[in-house]
Amino acid sequence: MTTDLLPPGPKSLAGLREQAVADHRAGRLDSALAGYRAILARAPGDASMWSNLGALHRARREFTAALACQRRALELEPGRADIVNNLGNALYDEGLHEEALECRRTVARLSPGDASALQHVATSLRTMNRFTEAIAVCDEGLALAPGHAELRLQRAMARLAQGDYAGGFADFEARWDTGEITKSDPGLPEWRGEPLDGRTLLVFPEQGFGDTMLMARFLPQLKACGAGRVILVVKPPLQRLLEGIPGCDAVAVVGSRRPEADLWVPMMSLPLCLGLTPGTVPPPARLTVPDDAGARARALLAPHRGRLTVGVLWSGSLTYRANHKRSFAQERFYRLAGVPGVSLFSLYKGPLLEEFRGSPLASLVIDAGGHDRDFADTAGLIRALDLVVSMDSAVVHLAGSLGRPVWNLLHHSAYWLYGPEGATTPWYPSMRLIRQPVLDDWDSVFDTVVADLAALAAARGAARA
């Protein structure tokens, strides 16, 4: 969701206001911040500048400050629709979803015929797992603006969460029109599900590593559609892992010379092209774990023989805009480290690695993933571990694809794949879903994890006695 900046305001201080807004629009956030602060020191009653300052803090992911600024703006000019909209966005970011929904409904009432206002309402409803209501609001908005991509995308997520794969994946094609992701252009006709008649199909990745692992299961079906050859294009960290998977004749790496092919398809469009239903979800792809990756893992775990070995992960990619919702503080794993008979291994690899290595937690959780060269190394480690406990990330897709026990710790507003309830998913039979009972309640999730991990470790110890 974007937040529109408000107009410059009164003519006094106009030059300073115009410069601050120009800096903000150009992404010069430090300069804009200094400008807004200077303005508000001289004109503390300027509601527009308070709201712009809140939008700036939101852009910097400083959500608490953003909310306080928007509340101040609305206090100064109650009922102003653009400020109510910005307040709704700030409340949404802070997880105050009932208040956010109230604000967004107010904006929709104040702006009849505004499809974007209805899209914000639908987003709030979907986040609260009120999927039927969200779909109805999307339908209302699309009646006003049939080409509104964000409305279609919100309806896609709601439909998919309800198991309506036909309607959901059809709507999901609108992802290319939202401006958030760029569609590849390999210079080939795009496959839409028609018979392939022996032609060569190029399958392109999109979005995250986990999505590639999730969709790799559909490659064997492409042969059934008549593909002569199927070539999978992957990002480098997945190359070794996905070489030799069933249904794939060759693996190419993103950025290399494009292989000769007749057609191409984005991976996340495969369910639509293949007519997927909830009853026809194929098993996960069989992945390749190279011998050297397995040997590395066995050497790392050998000193812990006889203990329950558990891989843990607390954060996914920081580039994913909702990562702060699906992730949690690494310090939560202190409770698991205190469970008798358990050895913990960090599976984290990314920009927060040095923060982890410099933390006291690194005395209790062994850095395993930080030394991985790619996902094949991670697969070797996961295959050797007894259990993986992680937030929803590429690591849980990897563990599920390998058929290894994995406890996936889910935010209340989970990815469509897992639906709104239940402890299992047909997409990954070895995966257990542990959900927040209410929004942002990680405490209850970890209460369950600690109790069940202690029981598992005790049972293992008793069996060995």
C-alpha positions, -999 to 999 in steps of 0.1 A, spaced: 0 0 0 12 35 -8 5 66 12 -1 98 -7 17 128 5 -5 157 15 -3 191 -2 22 217 10 -3 237 31 -5 274 41 16 300 22 37 309 53 67 287 54 57 276 19 92 274 6 103 251 34 72 230 30 77 226 -7 113 216 -3 105 190 24 77 175 3 100 175 -28 128 157 -8 102 132 5 89 124 -30 125 120 -43 134 96 -15 157 120 2 143 110 36 169 124 59 166 158 43 128 156 43 129 146 80 150 176 89 126 198 69 94 185 85 109 188 120 119 224 113 85 233 100 67 217 130 89 235 154 76 268 140 41 256 130 30 228 154 -6 231 143 1 221 106 -18 188 103 -6 182 67 31 182 78 24 160 108 7 135 84 36 137 60 61 132 88 41 101 98 43 88 62 80 93 62 84 73 94 63 46 78 86 45 48 115 40 73 95 12 90 94 33 122 58 23 128 53 35 163 65 70 154 43 69 123 12 62 143 19 89 168 23 115 140 -9 105 123 -28 106 156 -15 142 161 -25 151 126 -61 139 131 -63 156 164 -56 189 146 -81 182 117 -106 156 127 -125 139 99 -101 148 71 -103 118 47 -66 118 36 -54 119 72 -79 92 83 -65 71 54 -29 76 66 -39 69 102 -55 36 90 -23 26 73 -3 34 105 -27 14 126 -25 -15 102 13 -15 104 11 -16 142 -12 -46 141 -42 -26 155 -65 -41 129 -99 -33 143 -90 4 145 -74 3 111 -106 -13 96 -127 14 112 -106 41 97 -106 25 63 -144 20 63 -146 57 73 -125 67 43 -146 45 20 -178 63 32 -162 97 28 -150 88 -7 -179 70 -25 -168 55 -58 -131 53 -47 -120 17 -55 -86 22 -38 -104 30 -5 -123 -3 -8 -91 -21 -15 -77 -9 18 -109 -22 35 -105 -56 18 -68 -58 29 -78 -53 65 -105 -79 63 -82 -104 47 -55 -98 73 -82 -105 100 -90 -138 82 -125 -125 73 -121 -138 37 -158 -139 26 -162 -102 36 -130 -93 19 -141 -110 -13 -174 -91 -12 -156 -58 -8 -133 -66 -37 -162 -74 -59 -178 -41 -50 -145 -23 -58 -140 -42 -91 -175 -33 -102 -163 4 -100 -128 -3 -114 -126 -36 -133 -89 -32 -140 -79 -24 -104 -49 -48 -99 -46 -45 -61 -82 -54 -57 -78 -84 -78 -47 -94 -59 -65 -91 -25 -93 -112 -39 -68 -137 -51 -53 -141 -16 -87 -144 0 -99 -170 -25 -67 -190 -23 -69 -191 15 -105 -205 12 -93 -232 -12 -108 -216 -44 -77 -223 -65 -94 -217 -98 -106 -182 -90 -77 -174 -68 -49 -182 -93 -69 -165 -121 -70 -133 -100 -33 -138 -90 -23 -130 -126 -29 -94 -116 3 -94 -96 21 -82 -127 0 -51 -129 5 -38 -93 40 -23 -99 56 -44 -71 72 -71 -92 85 -70 -127 76 -97 -152 105 -114 -170 107 -110 -207 126 -139 -223 114 -129 -258 92 -160 -261 55 -166 -263 40 -172 -229 24 -206 -223 -12 -205 -211 -20 -242 -206 -26 -253 -242 -12 -286 -254 26 -284 -258 29 -308 -287 66 -317 -281 78 -281 -277 104 -269 -252 91 -250 -222 112 -225 -202 100 -222 -166 111 -189 -149 113 -182 -112 96 -153 -95 94 -139 -60 111 -159 -32 132 -191 -29 104 -208 -11 80 -201 -39 104 -219 -63 106 -250 -41 68 -249 -37 61 -248 -74 88 -273 -85 63 -301 -77 44 -292 -109 72 -299 -134 64 -336 -140 29 -326 -151 43 -305 -179 55 -337 -196 19 -349 -193 9 -318 -212 31 -328 -240 63 -309 -233 93 -322 -253 118 -306 -229 114 -287 -197 141 -262 -187 140 -247 -152 156 -213 -146 167 -207 -110 187 -183 -89 222 -195 -81 216 -206 -45 190 -231 -58 210 -246 -87 226 -276 -70 195 -284 -50 172 -285 -80 194 -302 -106 180 -336 -115 145 -330 -100 118 -351 -117 102 -335 -148 131 -312 -155 155 -319 -184 179 -291 -176 186 -263 -151 198 -229 -161 208 -200 -139 193 -165 -139 215 -141 -157 231 -168 -180 225 -171 -217 189 -180 -223 185 -216 -234 168 -224 -267 130 -228 -261 97 -224 -278 76 -211 -249 80 -198 -214 59 -197 -182 63 -180 -148 64 -206 -120 35 -191 -100 13 -194 -130 17 -232 -132 -13 -240 -109 -36 -219 -132 -22 -234 -164 -26 -270 -150 -61 -265 -135 -51 -272 -99 -78 -280 -74 -74 -287 -36 -78 -324 -43 -50 -326 -70 -21 -310 -51 9 -332 -61 36 -342 -36 67 -320 -31 95 -322 -56 122 -347 -49 153 -326 -42 190 -333 -46 213 -334 -16 249 -336 -28 272 -360 -10 295 -332 2 265 -314 17 255 -345 36 291 -350 48 294 -315 61 262 -319 81 272 -352 96 305 -338 108 287 -308 124 262 -330 142 285 -358 153 294 -344 187 257 -341 195 248 -377 190 222 -389 215 207 -354 218 176 -341 200 190 -319 172 168 -290 162 174 -263 135 159 -229 143 151 -198 123 136 -164 134 137 -142 103 132 -145 66 143 -121 38 143 -85 49 133 -74 14 98 -90 20 76 -61 31 57 -82 57 88 -99 71 84 -80 104 50 -97 109 60 -133 101 93 -130 120 101 -127 157 131 -118 179 159 -144 180 158 -141 218 126 -162 219 148 -193 213 164 -189 248 134 -209 261 141 -237 237 178 -237 246 168 -245 282 150 -277 273 170 -307 286 185 -330 259 182 -306 231 209 -290 209 199 -260 188 214 -251 154 208 -217 137 197 -221 100 199 -183 95 220 -169 66 215 -132 57 222 -96 67 213 -103 104 240 -130 107 267 -108 124 240 -95 148 233 -131 158 270 -141 160 276 -112 183 247 -119 206 247 -140 238 223 -164 221 252 -176 199 266 -193 231 236 -216 231 226 -219 195 253 -232 171 258 -212 139 252 -239 112 235 -220 84 259 -191 83 285 -213 67 262 -227 40 272 -221 4 237 -226 -9 204 -243 -3 219 -277 -11 242 -273 20 211 -263 40 193 -293 27 221 -316 39 218 -301 74 180 -303 75 181 -340 64 204 -348 92 185 -329 119 158 -344 140 135 -313 137 132 -278 123 114 -251 142 110 -219 121 89 -189 111 74 -192 77 103 -190 53 122 -208 25 136 -231 51 102 -246 60 96 -252 23 129 -269 21 123 -291 51 88 -299 39 101 -308 4 126 -332 21 99 -348 41 116 -339 73 97 -329 105 92 -292 106 72 -270 130 61 -239 110 53 -210 134 26 -189 117 15 -154 122 -23 -151 126 -26 -138 91 -7 -166 74 2 -172 38 -27 -185 17 -10 -219 15 -19 -227 51 -55 -216 51 -70 -199 82 -70 -229 106 -57 -264 111 -23 -280 121 -15 -296 88 -13 -288 51 -16 -312 21 12 -293 4 37 -306 29 27 -338 48 57 -336 72 49 -301 83 31 -291 115 15 -257 117 16 -238 150 -6 -207 147 -9 -175 167 -43 -179 184 -48 -141 181 -30 -114 162 7 -109 172 5 -135 200 39 -152 197 40 -159 235 13 -186 231 31 -201 201 63 -205 220 44 -219 251 33 -247 228 67 -251 212 85 -254 245 60 -278 260 60 -301 230 97 -300 225 103 -309 261 79 -339 257 96 -349 225 131 -348 241 119 -367 271 103 -394 250 135 -397 230 155 -400 262 132 -426 276 134 -447 244 172 -446 246 173 -456 283 
